[in-house]
Structure formats: structure tokens, C-alpha cells
Amino acid sequence: MTRVEPFGIGLVGAGPRGLIALQRLCSGLAASASDRPVHLHVIDPYDPGAGRVWRGDQSRSLLMNSPCARVTVFGEPPLPGERAARPSVGPTLWDWARAVADGGVPADPQAAAEARSLTPAACTTRAFHGSYLRWAFDHVRRSAPARVQIFDHRATARALDDAPNGCQAVRIAAADGRELTLTVDAVVLAQGHVDMLPDAGEDWFAGWARARGLVHVPASNPADVNLDGIAAGEPVLIRGLGLNFFDYVAMLTTGRGGRYERAANGRLRYLASGREPVLFAGSGRGVPQPSLPASEPPSAPDVDLAARLRESAGSGPIDFRRHIWPLALHEIGRLRNAPAAPVPVDDTSASQRDVDALVRPASGLTFRSPGEYREWAARLMRTDLRPEGARPEAVGRALSSVRRQVRDLAREGRISGRSFRDHVLGTFASLDNVGAEGPQSARLEELSALMDSAAVCLVGPHMLIEADEDAGRFAAYSPAVSGSRVVARCLIEAHLPAPDIRRTSDPLLRHLAATGQIRQRSLPDGRGDYATGALDVDTATVAVVRADGTPHPRRFGYGPPTELVPWVTSLDVSGIAGEAFRDADRIAAGCLRLMDTADRSLDPVACSARHSVPHSP
């Protein structure tokens, strides 16, 4: 009798998406009638589950931005017609925190102390979430069927190539330089946010800074940045007021020993440690986005919205401005005026005013001095950045519904390339966090306290950054604020670069691109296709598409490198998060089909990771 070798699957990336794929694979294998042994090879240089982004050694001043009761890596994919993932075989982050607090799950003293302080609406530290993810990986491994073995390779995937018999050869490198090749039957690409090489403008700024001994922090994950070279008291420019901005602020204030206390009048105040720099920050909007109540999940979209979006365009290409945006304004009006009414109320002019007030709160205003601007911004901060009469909740929930539809339409190739470039990535992407995923309200209160103490200064709307040759420094100013110009030795780019396989420094994706094994997704347009930079995958199966346009039968990919739109990042249990579980189930189904085909073949010994070939460093 022929000995059947294990069916091997390589998972590249062991962060949350890799973990979800692993969990769905184990769930599918448990339900499979096959008794063939399976080897699952998890490949990541960081702890499995947490990966790099959620690793445990990062600053405790860095927080998640989703309430812990809505965060999970355990779920069933949404039912047809639904968006949210269904509860499954494991706990949410809040459930796990309660078990830690009650002593039912062992944890380190820091995690245990944090668990006891949490509420369902709380946003945990990222390190605490990393503890949950590491526990989840161990839980999945312990719960896997007896015929399944899970191997943890602390290594970087550097190359992937086709081998004889359809096998997949994955070359991996450990931190000590040792290399080996895993020969498996299928590969899942789940790298999450991959590093990017600087674009031409960023490269010029970096080179200009190096030549003058300045500090230029490129767009990256703040947890990966060493800020020790920034001295106490020196001015620092920060470009961007999104979530990365709040991370840098935390690292350079409370991360350096400062603390907050509640004054007798109830207002929060910041007590400096003396080790902080002075931060000058700005963006096009001029102030951060408003927050939303952390405990309230997004409301359900208008059930007819998807149908109306498609009906408005017919079978032809969809133009965002003509077909989608009017319906987005209609949806804002429905939620703004009468969210419970059976007949939607259409008030698109008021909806547009709401959007304009939230996106450009300082539109048409000029300020005679930085002090006058600070007073205006402070007043707005005290209203949680909600301009008078604006309804960010209605705008946020409506745009959340529309974002999901835009994401689906883009994946289907329905939006024209030109409209996608100019309107979706231009106008619509600027609404990414408006009323939908702004900072936590506590972070805004802390920012107000930091502004009161002059530890943080907002430069003004439409902030511009220049290379000041005369001063030999970076300069920032707002054209709307007289006297706002400030020069500094250090510039921090406070945003994450969008994934783009043309600019990634990820060695595996670079190898696949250089050898013609992948291609970027393009959207058709009457004047020529628009190249998005996203890794192309088949819409129905998430199989990786080869350069010739055919799906690779043994490779699957999902997560940020494959997304055409920049807002699909959250992994809570609502909304687009359900798509992560849906895509992971598609991956599991594809792998199980491959295994079933191999079981029925005459030669079930095609591939086996036991044939690893070591390489010299």
C-alpha cells in the first residue's frame, strides 16, 4: 500500500489575517471526510498570532482603535446578504480579557492588571491585543484535529516558485541567516501591511535631510520607529493628524514620563516630565477627525443601497461622482433626518453641508495669528470636533455603508479606472475617517490638555512642508494662519503608506513580481487601464492571478496588499471585517479542494514539506 504523505500548506504571515486563515483551515479540516495527514507551516519572523504589528514588546502607550467587545479572530463568515461575521469557536478580545481578569487564563502581570481595568467599550493597548492573538494561535493549535500538525517557522519568506508535480517551493530565511526550502501543496499569502520603498518625493526629502544631518521619519508603523534621537524641548514637525499622529504624540509625551490628571474643575491637564519635545502638527483639515461613541457599532445600511448603486449604472462602468455620490448623500439624509423612518427622507443639500463642515471645518476662514487659530481649534475641540449643526454620526454610518459597496464594486471591476483614480482615491478617500473611525474621545481630550500645556501646537489648515535652504531645516506653515511658520530639525510623516506591489520592499512580493508570477490589479477605462498597485486575486476564489491573467490553482492571497481601497483594515466583528472571514473561508475551501483532488489521484505523494532542502547562509 502506498504511504500517503502529509498535505502541506504554507501560510506566509502570522498576524491576525494569517491566524484567521489558520483557524478557518482547521475548522474546514475538522469537517472534512479525508483522513490524510496535514502539515500547516506558519511563516513569520515574529510571534505567531501577533505578528509584527501587535508584538508584545511595543510601548504600552499605543492603543487599539476598536472597542474590545467588537474585536475577534474567531468567526464564521457572514451569511448571504449579511456583512458581519458570526460568532464561532473562540472568544472576542473582551471575553478573553474577562477570563484573564477572573484568573481563568494565565497572563503576565501587566496584561492581568490591564484586563481588570477594561470595559466592553474600552480600547486596549496593542501589546494586550498581541497577548490575546498569541493565546488565540496556541488555542487553534491545541484544538486542531489530531491529523493536523502546525509548524511555527520564525523566518522570512524570500521566494516562491513552482516545483515539479505542481508543488510549491517556498524559500525561507531565519534571523541567523540559515535558509531552507519548504515544498508544499498550497501557499497562502497573508502578510498584512508590508513595508514600502519611498516614492520620489519622499526619497528626495530623505536625501535632503541626510545631507544636512536632519531627522526625517518616513511613513511607517510608529511602533517600529526609534525616536531616541529627538531631544527634549526641540521643535518637531508632524505631517498628518490621523491615528498615527496620536501614536507619535503618545510615544513622545506619556511614553517619556508625562502624565495626565483631572483638575478640580473637571478638565484634564497634562503634567510634563521635561523630556518631551514640542510638537507642531497639521494636515489639510487642520484638526483631527471627530470621534464616534466607541460602544455603538455601525448601523445597518439601507437594504436597497447595493441594488440602487448597481441599478443607477446599469451594466456599464460606474462613475463614482455620477452614480455613487448622489446615493451616498441620500443615505446620509436618511440617517440624519429620520433613521427609523420606513420611507427615507432625501435632503442631499443638507447632507453635502454636513460633509463639507466635517471635511473642511476651517473653509473660508483666515486667522491673524497662531494664537487666534489655537483659540478657534480649542473651541472646536471642546465640542469633540463637531461643527455646529453637523451630524458626524449620520455621515459616518452612511459613508461606512457606501465604503463597503465601493470596495465590492472595485473588486468586481465595475468602477471605471479614471473615476477610481480621481474620485475614489482622490475625493472619497479623503473622507476615510470622517465620522466613521476617528480617534477615541479620550485621545481628543488628551490632545486638548497637551495644547493647553503648549506641548502640542496645531499649525493650521492646509499645512505645507518645505525644505528651507537658508535655515537648513524643515519648515511648516499654514497659508490661512498669519505668522504660523516654524522651522525644525525633525519631520515625522504620520501616516501609513498604501500597499503597492510596485514599491514594496517585501522580499517575497518583489521576487514574485520580478519573475512574472504576479501582477497588479488594473481597472478598465475607455482611455486605457488604470494600474492600482494592488496584488491581483480572483474575486470569487482569492486565488493569486499570474502575469498571464490566469488564477494560480495553488496560491491564495488576501489582506492589505490585495485591497484596492485604503480603508479595509479593521478586524472587528462588524462591517467589512466579515469579509476577512469570508475570504479566509474561500482560501480554506480552495485548499480542501486541492487535497480532495490529490486524495483521488493515482499519485497522492506529490508534495511534502519533509523534503526541505537547507541552504547556506
N, C-alpha and C positions, 0 to 999 in steps of 0.2 A: 504493500500500500504506500502510495506517495505521501511523504510527510508535507503537510501544508505549512508553509512559512507564515509568520505574522504579516498581517496587512499593515503597512506603515503609513502614517500621516505626519507630515511636518507642519507645525504651527509657528510661523515667524512673527514674533511679537507676543509678549506675555502680559500686556496691560489689560485693562478692562475688556476690550473687544476680543483679544485673544482668549481671555478667560471665558467670556460668553460663548465663543465658538467651541471651546473645550467642553463646557457644560452641556451645550446642545448636542455635540457629538456623543458624549457619554449617555445622554438621555436617549438618543436615537439608537445607539448600540444596545442599550438595555432592552429596547423594544424589538430588536432585530431577531429574526429566527436563526441567523447564522451562529455557528459556534466557533468560527475562525478566530484565533488569537489576533489581537490588535495592539500595535505599538504606537502611542501618540508621543511625538517628540516636540517638546515646547522649547523654542529657541529665543533667548533674550539674555543680554548681559546683566540685567537687573533682576531683582526678586520676582518670581512668577506671581501674577495677580496684580501686584502694584506697578510693575514696570518702572520706567524712569520717572514719569510724571508724578506718581503717587508714592515714591520711595519714602522710607521711614526716617531718613537722616536729614530731611529738609526742615527749615525753620518752622517752629510752631506758630509763628505769626501769620503764616499763609493759610487761608481758609478756602473751603469749597464755596461754590455759589449756588448750591441747590439744597433745599431742606432735606435733612437726613431721612425723613419718613418717605421721601419720593425717590430715593436712590437705591438701586439694586442691580446685581449682576445675575440674579436668578429670575427667570421668567419664561412664560410660554409666549410665542409670537401672537400678535393681535389676531382676533377672529376676522373673517372677511367683512369689510366695511367699517372696521374699528381701527383706531390709531394706537391706543395704549396697550402696553404689554400686560399679560395676565399673570397674577401671582403663580409661583411654581414651587420648586422643591427646596427653597432656601430662604433665609431671612433678608429683609431690607436692612439697610445700614442702621435704621432706628431699632429694629428688632434685635439686631446683633449688639448694639450699644446697651440695650436693656439687659441682655443676657450677661454682658461684661460687668455692668453695674451690680447685678444681683449675684455675681460670683459664679455663674453657671459656665462661663467661658473664661479661661485663663488669659490674662493680658499683662503687659508691663505696667508699672505703677503710673506712668504718665497717661497711658490710654485708659486705665481704670478710673483715674481721677477725672479725666475729661468725660468719660461715659456717664459718671454720676451727675455731671452738671448739665446734661443735654435735655432738650425738649424735642418733640417731633418736628417743630419748625426750625430748629437750630441748624446752622451750617457748621459742620465740624472742621477741625484742622485737616489739612491734606494728609499729614502724617497719620492721623487717626483713620481716615478713609483707607490709607495704604495698609494699615493693620487689618482692617476688615477684608480687603482684597486678598491679602496673603492668607488669611484664615479661609476665605472662600476657595482659593486654589487647593489648599490642603483638604477642605471638605469635599470638593469634587473628586480629588484623587482617592480619598478614603471610600467614597460612595460609588466609585466606578465599578462596573461589572467585573467579575473575577478574571475574565479572559482579556481584560484591558490593562495594559501597563502604561504608565505615564512617566516619561523621562524628562528631567529638567536639565537642559543644556545652558549653562551660563556662558553664552557665546554670542557673537555677532554673525548673522548670515551674510556672506560676502558674494556668493554666486549661486545660480540655479540654472541647470541645463538639463535637456532631455538626455536620457541614457537608453541603452538597448531595452527592448521589450516594453517601451512606454514608461519605464521607470524615471523617477525624478532624482537628480543628483544635487544635493544641497551642500555647498561648501561652507563650513562654519569656522570661525576663529575665536579661540578663547583669549582671555585677557593676557595670559602669559605667552601668547604668540603661537601656541600649538594650533594646528589646523587639521580637520578631518572632513571627510565627505560622508553624509548620510544618504543612503539610497532608499527612497521611499516610494510609495504608490501615488500619493497625492500631497499637495502643498497648499496651505492657507496663508495668504499674506494679510496680516493684521497688525501692521507696525504702528498704527495710530499716527500722531503728529511726528513727521520726520523732519530732520534738520534741512534748512535751505541754504544754498550759497547766496551771497549778497547780489542784488541786482546792480546795474551800472551806477545808479545814483548812490546807493548805499556803499558800494565799493569805493567810489570817489571820496565820499565823506570819511570813510575809514582810513583811506590813504592820506588824506589831508590831515587828519588828526594824528596819525602816527608820525608824520614828518615834523610835527610841532610838539610832540610829547603830550598830546591831549588824550582824554579818555572818551572813546565812542563805544557805547554798549549797543550792539546791533539788536534787531528784533529777534527775540528768543524767549524761552521759558524763564521767568525771573528766578526760579529755584536753581537754575543751572549757572547763574551769574555770580561771580565773586566781586563784591562791592567794597572790599577792604581798601582799595586804592583811593576811595573817596574820603577826604579829610573832614573832620568836624568843622562846621561853620562855613565851609566853602559853598558857593552857589552851584547848583546842579540844574540843568535843563532837562525836562521830561516831555517828550513829544507823545501825546495821547492821554486821554482821560478815561479809558475803559478799564476793564478788570485788571489788566497787567499793571496799570498805573497804581491801583490800590495795593497790589502786591509789593511794588517797589517802595511805596510810601511806608507800608508796614515794616519792611525789612530795614529801612533807614531811620525809623523812629522807635517803635516799641522793640524792634529787633536789635536796637542799640541801647536798650535800657530805659527808654522813656516809658511813661505810663499815663493812664487816664484816671481821673477821679471825678465824682459828682459833687459839684459845688452846692452851697446852701440854697441857692435859687433854682436848683434842679438842672442847671446846664452842665454839660460835660466840659471839663477843661483838661488840657494836656500839660503834664509836668515833664519838662525836658531833662535828659540825662547829661547834656552838654557834649555828647558825642555825635549829635545829628548834623548833617549839612543843612543848607537852606534850599528848599526845592521850589523851582519856578516851572510851572506846568501849564499846558494849554492844548487846544485842539481846534478843529473847525467850529465846533459848537460853543466852545469857551467854558463850559461847565460840564460835569459828569451827567450821565443819564439819570432820570428819576428811578427810584426803586419801586418794586411791587411788594405787596404783602407776601412774605415768604411762605405762609401756611396755606395760601389759596392756589390750587392748581389751575392751569389754563382752562377756560370754559370750552364747552363743545362747540365746534364750528357749525355754521349754518349747514344743515344736512344737504342742501341743494347747491352749495357753493361749488363743489367739484364739477357737478353736472353743468352748472351755468358757465363756468370757466371754459369748458370744452365746447359747449353749445355756441358761445359767443364767437368762437374762432372757426367753427365747422371743422373740416378735415384739413385745412391749410395750416401753414406755420402760424404760430401765435406771436403776436406783438404785445409785449408787456404793457406799454403805455395805452394801447388802444383796447386790448381785450381784458387785461387783468386788473389794472389800476382802478378803473371805474367800479369794478365789483368789489375791490378792496375798500374803497370809500363807502360803498353801500353797506358792507359788513361792519365797518366802524360805526356808521349811523345806526344800524340795527342794535348794536350793543350799547351805544352811547345813550340812545333815547329811550329804548324800551326793550331791554334784553330778554324779558319774559313774554313779550307780546307775541301772539301767534302770527300776526301779519307784520313783517318787517317795516320799520319806518325809514324812509330813504331821505337823508339830509346830507348830500355829498358836500355842499359848500361848508357846512359846519364841520364835517369830518376833515376836509382839507385844512381848515383853520386849526383844528386840533393838531394835525400832523405838523403843520408849519410852526406852530408855537412850541412844540416839543423838539423839533429838529433844529430850529433856529430861534431860540428864545431871545437872543440879542439882535435880531434882524432889524436893521434901520437905526439902531442906537449907536451913539458915539459917546465917549467918556473923556472928560477933561484931564483926568489924572488916574494913575493906578489906584489911588485911594478911593476915588469915586466908583471905579469898577469893582473894587473889593466890597464896598458897601452894597452895591447892586447885587453882586453874586451872593453875599451873605444873606440878604433878604430872601433871595430865591432858594438858598439852601435851607432856610428856616421853614419853607413850605415844602420841603422834600423835593425841590426842583420841579414843582408842578406849577407852571404858569397859570395865572388866574383864568378860570373858565375851562382849562384844558382837562381832558379825561384820559390820562395815560393808560389806565386800566382797560378802557374800551379799545383804545388804539392798539395796545399791546396784545390783547387777546385776539382781536381781528387780524392783526398782522401775523400772529402766530399761526392762525388758520391758513392765511394766504401763503406764508412761507412754506408750509407743508405741501400745498398744491404746486407752488413754483418748483420745489425740489422734485416732486414726482414728474411734472411736465418736462423739466430739464432732463431728467434721467431717460424719459421716453423720447427725447429729441424733438419735442413739439415746439419749443420756443426757438425762434429764428436766431441764428448766430449773432447778427448785428444787434437785435433787441436784447439778447442775453448780455452782450458786452456792454452796451451803452446804458441799458435801463436796469437790468437785474444786478449786475456787478457794479454799476455806477450809482444810480439814484436809489434803488431799492436796498442795496447792501448798506447804504448809509443809515438806514432805519433799523439795522440789525438788532440793536439793544433797546430801541425806543419803547419804553413802557412794557417791555417783554422780559428782558434779562439784564436789567441794570444791576448796580451794586446792592448789597444788603443795606437796609436803612441804617443799621448800626455803623457801617462804614461811612455813610454820609454824615452822621453825627460826629464821628471821629474827625472827619475832614474839616468840619466847621470848627472844631476845637483846635485843630492844627493851624487853621487860618487865623483864628483869634490870637494864637501864640506866635504868629509870623514864621512858623516852621515850614509852612507851605504857602506859596503865593500863586494865584491863578493869573496868568499873563493877560488873557483876554480872548475874544472870539477871533477865529481865522488866524491863529498864531502862526507866524512864519519863522523858520530857522535859516540862518545864513552862516557862511564861513567868513568871518570878519578878518580880512588880511591884515589890516592896520593893527588891530588888537592882538592878532594871533590867537583868537579864541572863537568859540561858537557864540552866536548872538541870536536872541529871540525877541520878538516884539509882536504886538497886535496892531494892525492899521486902524482899529476902532478905538484904541486907548492911547491918548497922548502921553508921551514920557514913559512908555512901557518897556523900552528897550533895555535888555540886560545881557551881559556877556558872562561866559563861564568856560571853565576848562573841561567840563564833563557834559556829555549829551547822552541821554538814555532814550532809546527807541522803545516805547512801551506798548508794543503790540506783537502778536504772533504773525509770522509770515504765512500767507496762504500756501497750502501744499501745491507743488508744481513739479512734475517729474522731469521737466526740462532743467530745473535749477536745484534739485535735491542733492544733498551730499550723502544720502543713504547709499552705502556701497552695493547693496543688492539691487535696488532700483536702477542705479547707474549702470550696473553690469547688464541687467535685462534690457535697458534702453540701448546701450552700446552694441549689443549683439542682436538687436532687432526682434527681441522676444516679446516686447510690449509696445503699446502705442498710447498716445494721449487721445482723450475723447474730443471729437470735433462736432460742432453743431452746424447743420446746413444753413446756407444763406444764399440768396439769389446772386450775390456778388462774390461768392466763394465761402468755403467753410471757415468757421471761427474755431481756432485751436484753444481749448480751455486749460490745458496743462494737467488735467485730472487723468489718473490711470483709468483706461477704458476697461470696463467689465460688462458682461452681458446683463441686460436689465432683468431677465427672468431668472437666471441661474447664478449670477455674480461670478461666472467663470471669467478669468482674465482673457482679454482679447489680444490675439497676436498681431504682429505688424501687418499681416495679410488680411486682417479683418475677421478671422475665424476664432471662435472661442477655444481656448485650450481645455481639453477634456479633464485634465488632472490638476489644474491650478485655479484657485479661487481667491478673490480679494474683496475686502470691504473696509470701511472706516475712512478717515480724512483724506488719504491720497486718492480715493476713488470718487469723492464728492465734488460735484460741480459748483455747489453753492457753499459759502463760507460759514453758515450758521449751524450746520449739523454737527454739533459736538457734544451736547448734553446726553448723559446716560441715566437720567431719572426715569421713572416708570411711565411717564405721560408723553403724549405727543410723538415727535419724531423718534424718541427713544425706542418706541415699539418697533421701528424699522431695524434697529440693531439686532433685535431678537429674530425678526422675520428674515433678515439677511443671513444670520447665523444658522437658522433652520434650513435655508436654501443650501448653504455650504454643507451642513450635515447630510442633507438628502443627496447631494451630488457625490459625496464620499461614499455613502452607503450604496448608491447605485454602482459605483466602481467596484466596491467589494463584492456586491452580489454578482456582477458580471464575471469577476475573477473566480468566484466560487463555482460558477457554472462552466468555466472554461476547462480545456484539457490540460492546461499548464498553470496551476494555481501557485507556482513558485516564482512568479515573475520578478518580484521586487522584495527586498528585505533589508532593513536598516542594519542587520547584523553584518552586512558586507561593507562596513565602514572602512575607508582607506585613509590612514594617517598621512599627514603631510609634514614636511619640515617647516619650522618657523621661517 
